[in-house]
């Protein structure tokens, strides 16, 4: 499926049938974090979150690729200062020291890493009772613990 023209502004993106599903507001991102914490709680895992500083160039992806048209949109909005929603990461000091694991925000993290940014803020989910193996670690391992900046992009969604 070929995407239509990339929206020029945040408002245009939010009105677009496809791209509006990609863009997350700050409130939606924080709700995603709370939902993830609640999911772990129902599994008996104590998790919490805090605002953390990460190096996007060291961030590990939990998906195989980014979609080129989506990536172009995120790059455009970030360049124009219209999109600054924080990425969501899991922190695993035992399994992946100094390498945050991206749960949401692959396009943003890849863009920041590719432009040389080495410090960025993210919502960091951590485990106060000690690091635990999560499904996200399994997914990242299946993709070779690839850094977000090294993810392939694809042209179309099939």
Helices and strands as residue ranges (DSSP letters): H 10-15, G 19-21, H 26-42, E 48-54, G 56-58, E 65-67, H 68-79, E 87-90, E 101-104, H 106-114, E 120-126, H 135-142, G 148-150, E 152-154
